[in-house]
Amino acid sequence: MRRLEWDYLGVRVDGRLLHHLRFADDIVLITPSISQAERMLADFDDACGKIGLQLNLTKTMFMRNGWVPDAPFSLNGTTISECSSYVYLGREVNMMNDLAPELGRRKRAAWGAYKTIEDVVKKTKNIRLRVHLFSTTVLPALTYASETWALRKQDENAVSVIERSIERVMLGLTRLK
């Protein structure tokens, strides 16, 4: 990536050009146009080929905002699929910055985490242990990547409702008996 000549490509953010994000094998290219994206993807594909790697074009997708005209995007004759959202490093990203899908994912993850400790929770009366299990198992699943969220009041309320509902179940305080 360092050898790619992308010094004048990308999108200006705080006075610097940002052209990609990467972590391990997850890479996001950031461009102002489809043509620039095609050039960067071709450059990247060439660089990968030189070291014996190959892009998986079935997993390669692109997302565009409203400022980029609707146009086909391809690499070596293969059309790249457009998507309206994707999961990057475990966090769902979309152009509308709508947190509802991500909050739904976090809710499912939190309840899934609860299910892994449910037997222990049911067998113990120790409130401190239940609090510890909640704090170390459920809460991290619920709040994963939350530092990247731009929360509105309704989003904060949604997270609180999820948190309280699992807490109530763990403490045996369900409304229906």
Residue frames as qw, qx, qy, qz and C-alpha x, y, z in Angstrom:
[[0.000, 0.887, 0.462, 0.000, 0.00, 0.00, 0.00],
 [0.322, -0.774, 0.074, 0.540, 2.85, 2.37, 0.79],
 [0.383, -0.191, 0.573, 0.699, 4.29, 1.98, -2.71],
 [0.283, 0.665, 0.647, 0.242, 1.06, 2.91, -4.47],
 [0.217, 0.035, 0.070, 0.973, 1.21, 6.39, -5.92],
 [0.163, -0.705, -0.665, -0.185, -1.97, 7.76, -4.40],
 [0.328, -0.235, -0.284, 0.870, -0.57, 11.02, -3.00],
 [0.178, 0.086, -0.113, -0.974, -3.07, 13.11, -4.97],
 [0.444, -0.266, -0.730, -0.445, -6.03, 10.74, -4.73],
 [0.286, -0.355, -0.790, 0.409, -8.80, 10.43, -2.19],
 [0.202, -0.827, -0.405, -0.333, -11.02, 12.83, -0.29],
 [0.215, 0.440, -0.371, 0.789, -9.78, 15.85, 1.66],
 [0.630, -0.653, -0.417, -0.053, -10.47, 15.52, 5.40],
 [0.502, -0.828, 0.012, 0.249, -9.08, 18.15, 7.79],
 [0.100, 0.887, -0.382, -0.240, -6.60, 19.33, 5.17],
 [0.258, -0.395, 0.858, 0.202, -5.24, 15.85, 4.37],
 [0.652, 0.208, -0.492, -0.537, -6.14, 13.45, 1.59],
 [0.579, -0.160, 0.744, -0.293, -7.71, 10.25, 2.89],
 [0.535, 0.346, -0.567, -0.522, -7.71, 7.46, 0.32],
 [0.713, -0.059, -0.686, -0.135, -8.02, 4.25, 2.30],
 [0.583, -0.527, 0.444, -0.431, -8.67, 2.60, 5.64],
 [0.731, 0.216, -0.644, -0.062, -7.14, -0.77, 6.37],
 [0.529, -0.484, 0.595, -0.362, -6.99, -3.34, 9.10],
 [0.595, -0.106, 0.794, 0.064, -5.57, -6.79, 8.39],
 [0.250, 0.149, 0.781, 0.552, -7.40, -7.94, 5.23],
 [0.125, 0.801, 0.577, -0.099, -10.25, -5.42, 5.49],
 [0.308, -0.147, 0.202, 0.918, -9.63, -2.44, 3.22],
 [0.249, 0.825, 0.474, -0.179, -11.83, 0.51, 2.32],
 [0.398, 0.149, 0.285, 0.859, -10.89, 2.77, -0.61],
 [0.035, 0.784, 0.410, -0.464, -12.17, 6.35, -0.34],
 [0.325, 0.073, 0.456, 0.825, -12.54, 8.37, -3.54],
 [0.259, 0.434, 0.201, -0.839, -14.59, 11.26, -4.91],
 [0.611, 0.431, -0.266, -0.608, -15.50, 9.48, -8.17],
 [0.957, 0.097, 0.256, -0.099, -16.10, 6.10, -9.79],
 [0.699, 0.645, -0.248, 0.182, -13.22, 6.66, -12.22],
 [0.020, -0.701, 0.606, -0.376, -10.78, 7.32, -9.37],
 [0.763, -0.275, 0.494, -0.313, -12.11, 4.26, -7.53],
 [0.938, 0.345, 0.039, -0.012, -11.55, 2.12, -10.63],
 [0.448, 0.719, -0.441, 0.297, -7.98, 3.41, -10.96],
 [0.304, -0.596, 0.616, -0.416, -7.22, 2.80, -7.28],
 [0.890, -0.083, 0.373, -0.248, -8.76, -0.68, -7.32],
 [0.847, 0.502, -0.143, 0.100, -6.75, -1.58, -10.45],
 [0.181, 0.721, -0.551, 0.378, -3.54, -0.27, -8.79],
 [0.570, -0.433, 0.568, -0.405, -4.34, -2.25, -5.67],
 [0.961, 0.162, 0.167, -0.151, -5.12, -5.40, -7.67],
 [0.658, 0.629, -0.351, 0.220, -1.77, -5.06, -9.49],
 [0.094, -0.651, 0.614, -0.436, 0.09, -4.60, -6.19],
 [0.804, -0.218, 0.438, -0.338, -1.65, -7.68, -4.77],
 [0.925, 0.376, -0.042, -0.035, -0.73, -9.73, -7.84],
 [0.391, 0.718, -0.503, 0.281, 2.95, -8.80, -7.48],
 [0.190, -0.458, 0.752, -0.435, 3.08, -10.44, -4.05],
 [0.211, -0.012, -0.972, -0.103, 0.96, -13.46, -4.95],
 [0.222, 0.349, 0.684, -0.601, -2.38, -12.28, -3.59],
 [0.042, -0.307, -0.683, -0.661, -5.67, -12.06, -5.45],
 [0.344, -0.019, 0.247, -0.906, -8.69, -9.86, -4.73],
 [0.150, 0.345, 0.924, -0.064, -11.91, -11.73, -4.05],
 [0.132, -0.089, -0.297, -0.942, -14.22, -9.86, -6.42],
 [0.422, -0.486, -0.709, -0.287, -17.31, -11.62, -5.08],
 [0.460, -0.613, -0.474, 0.434, -16.66, -9.95, -1.71],
 [0.263, -0.112, 0.072, 0.956, -15.57, -6.63, -3.23],
 [0.061, 0.778, 0.619, 0.087, -18.36, -4.04, -3.14],
 [0.230, 0.154, -0.038, 0.960, -18.74, -0.30, -3.39],
 [0.100, -0.762, -0.588, 0.251, -20.94, 2.24, -1.73],
 [0.275, 0.300, 0.168, 0.898, -21.48, 5.78, -2.94],
 [0.027, 0.504, 0.475, -0.721, -23.06, 8.91, -1.57],
 [0.404, 0.766, 0.478, -0.147, -25.52, 11.15, -3.41],
 [0.047, 0.853, -0.249, -0.455, -22.75, 13.33, -4.85],
 [0.219, -0.316, 0.821, 0.422, -21.31, 10.53, -6.99],
 [0.632, 0.273, -0.244, -0.683, -23.28, 9.92, -10.19],
 [0.865, 0.015, 0.470, -0.177, -24.77, 6.50, -10.80],
 [0.488, 0.651, -0.532, -0.232, -22.27, 4.68, -13.01],
 [0.984, -0.033, -0.173, 0.022, -21.02, 1.12, -13.44],
 [0.257, -0.781, 0.565, -0.067, -17.87, 0.17, -11.54],
 [0.986, 0.154, -0.055, -0.015, -15.65, -2.62, -12.81],
 [0.318, -0.695, 0.619, 0.178, -12.23, -4.20, -12.54],
 [0.104, -0.288, 0.879, 0.366, -10.79, -6.07, -15.51],
 [0.402, -0.081, -0.661, -0.629, -14.27, -6.43, -17.01],
 [0.356, -0.379, -0.836, 0.173, -15.86, -7.71, -13.79],
 [0.256, -0.671, -0.169, -0.675, -18.66, -5.51, -12.49],
 [0.203, 0.025, -0.705, 0.679, -18.31, -4.61, -8.82],
 [0.281, -0.632, -0.708, -0.143, -21.59, -4.80, -6.89],
 [0.088, -0.475, 0.162, -0.860, -23.02, -1.69, -5.26],
 [0.430, -0.427, -0.763, 0.225, -24.31, -1.92, -1.69],
 [0.214, -0.803, -0.156, -0.534, -26.19, 0.47, 0.58],
 [0.515, -0.739, 0.359, -0.245, -24.40, -0.70, 3.73],
 [0.776, 0.254, -0.553, 0.167, -21.60, -3.03, 4.79],
 [0.752, -0.657, 0.009, 0.053, -19.98, -4.36, 7.93],
 [0.512, 0.629, -0.397, 0.430, -16.44, -3.07, 8.50],
 [0.237, 0.281, -0.710, 0.600, -14.56, -4.34, 11.54],
 [0.195, -0.345, -0.871, 0.291, -17.79, -5.57, 13.10],
 [0.115, 0.517, 0.345, -0.775, -19.70, -2.31, 12.69],
 [0.419, 0.592, 0.638, 0.259, -22.41, -1.75, 10.09],
 [0.135, -0.400, 0.119, 0.898, -21.77, 1.36, 8.01],
 [0.366, 0.638, 0.637, 0.232, -24.25, 3.11, 5.71],
 [0.290, 0.328, 0.169, 0.883, -24.29, 6.45, 3.87],
 [0.330, -0.717, -0.300, -0.536, -27.27, 7.76, 5.84],
 [0.136, 0.314, -0.673, 0.656, -25.43, 7.11, 9.13],
 [0.730, -0.352, -0.154, -0.565, -28.61, 5.36, 10.28],
 [0.077, -0.416, 0.830, -0.364, -27.79, 3.54, 13.51],
 [0.805, -0.067, 0.195, -0.557, -31.00, 1.48, 13.59],
 [0.900, 0.236, -0.359, -0.072, -29.52, -1.53, 11.73],
 [0.392, 0.418, -0.663, 0.481, -26.38, -1.43, 13.88],
 [0.402, -0.315, 0.509, -0.693, -28.43, -1.16, 17.08],
 [0.916, 0.029, -0.048, -0.397, -30.42, -4.19, 15.93],
 [0.747, 0.340, -0.533, 0.204, -27.14, -6.09, 15.44],
 [0.077, 0.412, -0.636, 0.648, -25.92, -5.01, 18.89],
 [0.690, -0.223, 0.260, -0.638, -29.25, -6.06, 20.47],
 [0.950, 0.121, -0.240, -0.156, -28.96, -9.53, 18.92],
 [0.548, 0.409, -0.593, 0.425, -25.32, -9.75, 20.03],
 [0.230, -0.412, 0.529, -0.706, -26.21, -8.72, 23.61],
 [0.852, -0.123, 0.158, -0.484, -29.01, -11.28, 23.88],
 [0.869, 0.289, -0.398, 0.059, -26.69, -13.88, 22.34],
 [0.253, 0.454, -0.639, 0.567, -24.08, -13.05, 24.98],
 [0.561, -0.314, 0.395, -0.656, -26.74, -13.40, 27.67],
 [0.942, 0.058, -0.157, -0.289, -27.67, -16.84, 26.32],
 [0.652, 0.376, -0.592, 0.289, -24.06, -17.99, 26.86],
 [0.102, 0.247, -0.675, 0.687, -24.26, -17.19, 30.58],
 [0.613, -0.333, -0.193, -0.690, -27.95, -17.90, 31.15],
 [0.817, -0.211, -0.536, 0.027, -27.37, -21.23, 32.92],
 [0.463, 0.023, -0.491, 0.737, -24.91, -19.67, 35.38],
 [0.203, -0.279, 0.080, -0.935, -27.24, -16.72, 35.99],
 [0.723, -0.321, -0.334, -0.513, -30.16, -19.03, 36.76],
 [0.805, -0.167, -0.528, 0.214, -28.09, -21.14, 39.16],
 [0.422, -0.010, -0.416, 0.806, -26.71, -18.30, 41.27],
 [0.218, -0.860, -0.461, 0.006, -28.47, -15.98, 43.68],
 [0.509, -0.439, -0.010, 0.740, -25.31, -13.87, 44.08],
 [0.292, 0.919, 0.234, -0.123, -26.22, -10.41, 42.73],
 [0.179, -0.798, 0.423, 0.390, -22.55, -9.35, 42.53],
 [0.467, -0.098, 0.793, 0.379, -21.78, -12.33, 40.31],
 [0.432, 0.669, 0.599, 0.083, -24.76, -11.50, 38.09],
 [0.086, 0.962, -0.031, -0.257, -23.60, -7.88, 37.82],
 [0.333, -0.571, 0.626, 0.414, -20.08, -9.06, 36.99],
 [0.509, 0.214, 0.783, 0.286, -21.39, -11.42, 34.30],
 [0.332, 0.860, 0.384, -0.050, -23.51, -8.65, 32.81],
 [0.063, -0.926, 0.216, 0.304, -20.61, -6.17, 32.83],
 [0.303, -0.514, 0.712, 0.369, -18.09, -8.57, 31.32],
 [0.378, 0.161, 0.870, 0.274, -20.28, -10.47, 28.85],
 [0.272, 0.736, 0.619, 0.032, -23.44, -8.64, 27.85],
 [0.026, -0.911, -0.052, 0.408, -22.33, -5.01, 28.02],
 [0.250, -0.475, 0.576, 0.616, -19.28, -5.43, 25.72],
 [0.312, 0.302, 0.823, 0.367, -21.49, -7.19, 23.14],
 [0.127, 0.847, 0.504, -0.113, -24.06, -4.38, 23.35],
 [0.054, -0.941, 0.056, 0.328, -21.57, -1.51, 23.17],
 [0.703, -0.062, 0.450, 0.548, -19.06, -2.95, 20.68],
 [0.369, 0.287, 0.371, 0.802, -17.77, -0.10, 18.45],
 [0.100, -0.856, -0.504, 0.058, -20.05, 2.37, 20.25],
 [0.346, -0.595, 0.061, 0.723, -17.25, 4.93, 20.33],
 [0.184, 0.017, 0.569, 0.801, -17.93, 5.40, 16.61],
 [0.010, 0.658, 0.741, 0.134, -21.65, 6.06, 17.07],
 [0.041, -0.150, 0.037, -0.987, -23.10, 9.55, 16.69],
 [0.100, -0.424, -0.883, 0.174, -26.07, 8.98, 18.99],
 [0.282, -0.440, -0.201, -0.829, -29.34, 10.86, 18.85],
 [0.427, -0.256, 0.526, -0.690, -31.59, 10.90, 21.90],
 [0.890, 0.066, -0.015, -0.451, -33.80, 8.17, 20.43],
 [0.729, 0.343, -0.578, 0.126, -30.72, 5.99, 19.85],
 [0.020, 0.369, -0.695, 0.616, -29.61, 6.50, 23.47],
 [0.675, -0.117, 0.317, -0.656, -33.10, 5.50, 24.59],
 [0.894, 0.213, -0.310, -0.244, -33.02, 2.38, 22.39],
 [0.497, 0.358, -0.706, 0.356, -29.69, 1.27, 23.92],
 [0.248, -0.282, 0.592, -0.713, -31.04, 1.93, 27.43],
 [0.829, -0.010, 0.051, -0.557, -34.15, -0.15, 26.73],
 [0.819, 0.262, -0.511, 0.009, -32.03, -3.08, 25.53],
 [0.252, 0.371, -0.696, 0.561, -29.72, -2.79, 28.54],
 [0.454, -0.218, 0.453, -0.735, -32.59, -2.59, 31.05],
 [0.882, 0.044, -0.152, -0.445, -34.50, -5.49, 29.51],
 [0.738, 0.232, -0.604, 0.191, -31.50, -7.83, 29.82],
 [0.034, 0.331, -0.629, 0.703, -30.75, -6.55, 33.34],
 [0.664, -0.173, 0.209, -0.697, -34.36, -7.24, 34.38],
 [0.916, 0.097, -0.341, -0.189, -34.20, -10.79, 33.04],
 [0.551, 0.317, -0.644, 0.427, -30.85, -11.39, 34.77],
 [0.099, -0.236, 0.581, -0.773, -32.21, -10.10, 38.08],
 [0.097, -0.342, -0.934, 0.036, -35.46, -12.03, 37.74],
 [0.119, 0.438, 0.353, -0.818, -37.51, -8.84, 37.58],
 [0.012, -0.192, -0.709, -0.679, -39.57, -9.63, 34.51],
 [0.397, -0.074, 0.076, -0.912, -43.00, -8.03, 34.38],
 [0.812, -0.062, -0.327, -0.479, -44.86, -11.24, 33.63],
 [0.194, -0.372, 0.852, -0.314, -44.81, -13.89, 36.32]]
